[in-house]
Amino acid sequence: MIKQTFPEDFIWGSATASYQVEGAINEGGRGESIWDRYCSNPGNVKNQDTGEIACDHYHRYKEDIQLMKSLGLKAYRFSIAWPRVIPTGVGVVSEVGLQFYSDLVDELLKAQIEPCVTLYHWDLPQALQDIGGWTNPQMPEYFLAYSKAVFAKLGDRVKHWITLNEPYCAAFLGYFEGRQAPGLRDFSAALEASYQLNIAHGLVVKYFREQKMAGEIGITLNLMPRHPYSDSKADKLATEYSDGYLNRWFIDPIIKKKYPADMIALFKKKGAKIPDFQAKMMELIGQPLDFIGLNYYNDQFIRSNKAIWPLESEGVTPAGMQVTDRQWPITEAGLEAMLLRLTNEYKIKKIYITENGASFNDIVTIDKTINDSGRKDYIKRHLMATWRAIQKGAPVAGYFVWSLLDNFEWSFGYGSRFGIIYIDFDTQERIIKESGKWFATCIESNSIFVEE
C-alpha cells in the first residue's frame, strides 16, 4: 500500500444545506420558501416529499455535531435559510432565526469544528419570488441586506463564507428547465436570473472587503467537464456549447469579468433576451475572491440532438460505464482535470472542493451496519484524483464530502441517499455508514492508502 499524504493544513469536512436537513419549516417564525411552494405542487418532487421534517437538524444539531466530532471532521459547511432570518425576504430580521445559527456555530466551535457558511443555497423567500425572484433587479440589494444581518450576528466567529451555491442550478434549473424551484420555463428569465445572482454575489463580496471582515469569502460553482460522444463535428460543437452553458457562463464573469461571446451569440440566435451587461456591474461581479468552491460529481458525454433547444445536444452515458444509482457516470479523472483547468486557465490561487459524493441504495443489516462499498470507492477515487491534482500544482485547500447526512435531495426527495451517515426518516435514527468510518481514517491520517 502507498500512503498519499495531503498538505499539512488540508481541511477535511462535510456539507449540508438548510432546506435539505433542517426541517422545522413552520417554527421560529420562518417564512415560506420557494422550495416549500415547489414541493406543494404535485409532480415536482418524487413521492411528493417535502422538507417539512427532513433530518430534523433544527432540533438535533447538537447530536449531529457530536457525530461530526466522532468522525474527526475539521469543518462543517452549512447554509443559512434566508426565510428563517428575514421571513418575508426584506424588512424585519428574526432574532429567533438568527439565534439558531448562532447556537449552531457555538456548538461547532465547542467541538473544534470550523463553521463554513453558505449564504444562499436556493431557499429564496417565496415573498421575493412573488415579485420576480432573481429576475428582479432589486434582488441584489435585498440579498446584501440579508447578508449584512447574518454577518452582524455570526461574523465574530465565522471565518469562511460562501456567497452562492451553484448559481447555475438556481438560474437555469429553476427558471428555465423547471427541475428546481421556482419551477419556471423561461430561458430569458434564466439568463437575467444568472446575471442578478452574480451582481448579488459581487455586492456582498464588496461589503465584506469594505468592512474589513476577518476570514475569507468566495463562491461555489458546479463545474464539470463535457466530452464529445463521438468524433463528429456536430458532437464537438455541441460539447463546446454544453461547456459554455454549465461552466463558462458562470466562471467567466466572476474571473474574467465577461460572459463568453460564443454563448451570447448562440443565445441571441435562439431568440433569447440577453441581459444588459453593464460595465460597472461586470467590475463588481469580477472582483478578487479568496477562493473558488468547486462542486464536482461527474463528467458528461455530449451528443448532438437538433430537437433539444437551445443547445441542440443531450448528455449520454457510454455503454458499460460504471454509474451511481442516479445513473451518473463515475468519472474521477474529470475532477482532476477541472482542478487543473481552474489552476492553469483561470489562475485560481485557492480551491476548496465544497461538494463531492455519490448516491447509492443503502441496505441496513440486522446489526445496524451499512456496508456502502460503492460510496467508499467513489470517494476514494475522487480523493486520489484530488491528490494527483495537488501534485501537479492545483492549490486545493480542502475537501467537503457530500453529504454528512442522507437528506432531502431536491426533486429526488428522500429516494436518493448521499450521506456518510444514514438517516431513518421514520425514526430519525442516525447510523454512521462504513464509508463514513473509512473517511474518518483519512482525516485522522491526513492521507489515503492506495494499492501499488
Buried (B, 14 or more C-beta within 10 A) or exposed (E): EEEBEBEEEBBBBBBBBBBBBBBBBEBBBBBBBBBBBBBEEEEBBBEEBBBEBBBBBBBBBEEBBEBBBEBBBBBBBBBBBBBBBBBBBBEEBBEEBBEBBBEBBEBBEEBEBBBBBBBBBBBBBBBBBBEBBBBBBEBBBBBBBBBBBBBEBBBEBBBBBBBBBBBBBBBBBBBBBBBBBBBBEBBBBBBBBBBBBBBBBBBBBBBBEEEEBEBBBBBBBBBBBBBBBEEEEBBBBBBBBBBBBBBBBBBBBBBBBBBBEBBBEBBEEEEBEBBEBEEEBBEBBBEEBBBBBBBBBBBBBBBBBEEEEBBBBBBEBEEEEEBBBBEBBBBBEBBBBBBBBBBEEBEBBBBBBBBBBBBBEBEBEEEEBBBBEBBBBBBBBBBBBBBBBBEEEBBBBBBBBBBBBBBBBBBBBBBBBBBBBBBEBEEBEBBBBBBBBBBBEBBEEBBBEBEE
